[in-house]
Amino acid sequence: MRAFLDTNVFLYAVGGHHPEREACRNLLLRIEEGSLDVTTSVEVVQELLFVLTRRRRRREALKLANEVTSLFPNLLPVTREDMMITLDLLQRYQHLTARDAIHVATMLRNRIATIISVDADFDQVREIHRVAPGSA
């Protein structure tokens, strides 16, 4: 199963106490070991930087962004085609956020049907399937 890794997996893994924290950490360990076929995008790295620097955790943001870019040397780009798909998704799915729509669009263009995420908002998108970190 090739899957796309959502931003929240990284954030929960490095964050404070949360019910999903250990599942996210274990998932990242499995990825590091090479036992899962997953990828992510430059938009996920940008989102990590944005969220953590906004929380005044700049040093941690830079460290995590470096680790993610090392772990995924072939980060998926976000293209103009992705933006066109994003606009369509946002029109069809009223409760989908812009960032989530960008992730879905990138997935669709790259023929990835599964996202690993804590975010149940992805469940509304018929074109993909969400798997929780603990079930991946």
C-alpha positions as CSV (number, residue, x, y, z in Angstrom):
1,M,0.0,0.0,0.0
2,R,1.5,3.3,-1.1
3,A,0.2,6.1,1.2
4,F,0.6,9.8,1.7
5,L,1.6,10.9,5.2
6,D,-0.3,13.9,6.5
7,T,1.2,16.8,8.5
8,N,-0.6,15.9,11.7
9,V,1.3,12.6,12.0
10,F,4.6,14.5,12.4
11,L,3.0,17.1,14.7
12,Y,1.5,14.6,17.1
13,A,4.7,12.6,17.1
14,V,6.8,15.6,18.4
15,G,4.0,17.2,20.4
16,G,2.9,16.9,24.0
17,H,0.7,14.3,25.5
18,H,-2.0,13.2,23.1
19,P,-3.9,9.9,22.6
20,E,-2.4,9.6,19.0
21,R,1.2,10.5,20.0
22,E,2.5,6.9,20.4
23,A,0.8,5.6,17.3
24,C,2.4,8.5,15.3
25,R,5.8,7.9,16.8
26,N,5.6,4.1,16.1
27,L,4.5,4.8,12.5
28,L,7.5,7.1,11.9
29,L,9.8,4.4,13.3
30,R,8.4,1.9,10.9
31,I,8.9,4.4,8.0
32,E,12.6,4.9,9.1
33,E,13.0,1.1,9.1
34,G,11.7,1.0,5.6
35,S,8.8,-1.3,6.3
36,L,6.1,1.1,4.9
37,D,5.7,2.5,1.4
38,V,4.8,6.1,2.1
39,T,5.5,9.5,0.8
40,T,4.6,13.1,1.5
41,S,5.0,16.5,-0.1
42,V,6.7,19.8,0.1
43,E,3.4,21.3,1.3
44,V,3.5,19.1,4.3
45,V,7.0,20.3,5.2
46,Q,5.8,23.9,4.7
47,E,2.9,23.3,7.0
48,L,5.2,21.8,9.6
49,L,7.4,24.9,9.5
50,F,4.4,27.2,9.6
51,V,2.7,25.5,12.5
52,L,5.7,25.1,14.7
53,T,7.2,28.6,14.1
54,R,3.8,30.1,14.8
55,R,4.0,28.3,18.1
56,R,7.4,29.8,18.7
57,R,9.2,26.5,18.3
58,R,11.4,27.6,15.4
59,R,14.4,25.4,16.4
60,E,12.2,22.4,16.6
61,A,10.5,23.3,13.3
62,L,13.8,23.5,11.5
63,K,15.0,20.2,13.0
64,L,11.8,18.4,12.0
65,A,11.8,19.9,8.5
66,N,15.3,18.7,8.0
67,E,14.5,15.2,9.3
68,V,11.4,14.9,7.0
69,T,13.3,16.0,3.9
70,S,16.0,13.5,4.8
71,L,13.5,10.7,5.4
72,F,11.7,11.5,2.1
73,P,14.3,12.4,-0.5
74,N,11.7,12.4,-3.2
75,L,9.2,14.8,-1.7
76,L,6.2,15.3,-4.0
77,P,6.0,18.8,-5.5
78,V,2.9,20.8,-5.6
79,T,2.2,21.8,-9.2
80,R,-0.2,24.1,-11.1
81,E,-2.2,21.0,-12.0
82,D,-2.5,20.3,-8.2
83,M,-3.9,23.8,-7.7
84,M,-6.5,23.2,-10.4
85,I,-7.6,20.0,-8.7
86,T,-7.6,21.7,-5.4
87,L,-10.0,24.3,-6.6
88,D,-12.3,21.6,-7.9
89,L,-12.1,19.7,-4.6
90,L,-12.9,22.9,-2.6
91,Q,-16.0,23.4,-4.7
92,R,-17.2,19.8,-4.2
93,Y,-16.3,19.3,-0.5
94,Q,-17.5,22.3,1.5
95,H,-15.9,21.2,4.8
96,L,-12.4,20.5,3.3
97,T,-9.7,23.0,4.2
98,A,-7.5,24.5,1.6
99,R,-4.4,22.7,2.9
100,D,-6.2,19.4,3.1
101,A,-7.4,19.9,-0.5
102,I,-3.9,20.5,-1.6
103,H,-2.8,17.2,0.0
104,V,-5.6,15.4,-1.7
105,A,-4.9,17.0,-5.1
106,T,-1.2,16.0,-4.8
107,M,-2.3,12.5,-4.0
108,L,-4.7,12.2,-6.9
109,R,-2.1,13.5,-9.4
110,N,0.4,10.9,-8.1
111,R,-2.2,8.1,-8.1
112,I,-2.1,7.7,-4.3
113,A,-5.4,6.6,-2.9
114,T,-4.6,6.3,0.9
115,I,-3.7,9.0,3.4
116,I,-2.4,8.2,6.8
117,S,-3.9,10.9,9.1
118,V,-5.6,11.6,12.3
119,D,-7.9,14.1,10.5
120,A,-11.3,12.7,9.9
121,D,-12.1,15.5,7.5
122,F,-10.5,13.4,4.8
123,D,-13.2,10.8,5.2
124,Q,-15.6,13.0,3.2
125,V,-13.4,12.8,0.1
126,R,-14.7,9.9,-2.0
127,E,-11.6,9.6,-4.1
128,I,-9.3,8.6,-1.3
129,H,-9.3,6.5,1.9
130,R,-8.0,7.6,5.3
131,V,-6.1,5.3,7.6
132,A,-5.4,6.2,11.2
133,P,-1.7,6.1,12.2
134,G,-2.4,3.2,14.6
135,S,-3.9,1.1,11.8
136,A,-1.3,1.7,9.1
